[in-house]
């Protein structure tokens, strides 16, 4: 089984369990995650989020909208016009 197949076979319960393990740094049995395990679990959670969840529910999502629906500031990922000053 390759990485993509593993992510596709994850269930929502597995996703929640991995996410909790990353958050608290422990497996459900209380054993601590190693740094490598934490990294791999976080990568799996993010990959699952990307393929199955809407953007607003993904790990790391930042809601930049105000209550009236407008955005705070500009989107840092959008290209910005270059201003040339003489």
N, C-alpha and C positions, 0 to 999 in steps of 0.2 A: 504494500500500500504506500503510495507516495503522499507528499504533504497535502496536495490539493484534494485527493480522495479522503484523507483524514478530516480535513475541514468540512467537506461536503457531507461526511457521515456523522458529524457532531449533532447531538440533539440539543434542544434548548436547556435541558437540565444539565448536560455536560458543560455547556457554555456558562451557565450561572455558577456552577461549581468551580470552574477554572477562574472565572472572574473574582469570586470570593477568595480563592486561594492566593491570587495575586494581591488583592487588597489587604489581606491580613498577614500574608507571608507564611501561611501554614496550610497543610492539607486538612481535609475534614477529620482525620484521626489525630490531629494535633502536631504531627511531625512538620518541622520547618522546611520550607522550600530552599533549595540551593539557589545561588545567583543564576546558574544556567537554567534550572527548572522555571524560575520566575520569568526569565527572559522568553523562554519557549512558550510558556503559558500565555504571556501577554501577547506575543506574536499570533498565537492561535485565536485568542479572543478578538484581536483587531481584524484578523482575516475573516473570521466568522461574521463580525459586525459589518464589514464591507460587502460581503456577499448576501447577507440576509436581512439586514435592518435598514430602515430609512435613516437618512443622514442625521436627523434630530435625535435618534436613539443610540447612536454609535458612541463607543468609548472615546473620550476626549473632545466631544462636540461642545462648542461654545456658542450659546445663543446670543447673537449680537443685536437682536431686535429689541426695540423699546416697546412699552405697552401699547403704543399707538400703531405699531407695525413697521415703523421706520428703523433704520439701522444706526447703531452707535458707530461713528467714524466710518472710515472706508474699509473695504475688504482688502487685507494685506496680500492676498493671493492674486488680485486683479492687477493688470499692468497699469502703471501710473504714467501720465503724460510727462514728457521731459520739457522743462522750461529752460530756455537759453536766455541769459541775461547779458545785455551789452553794456 
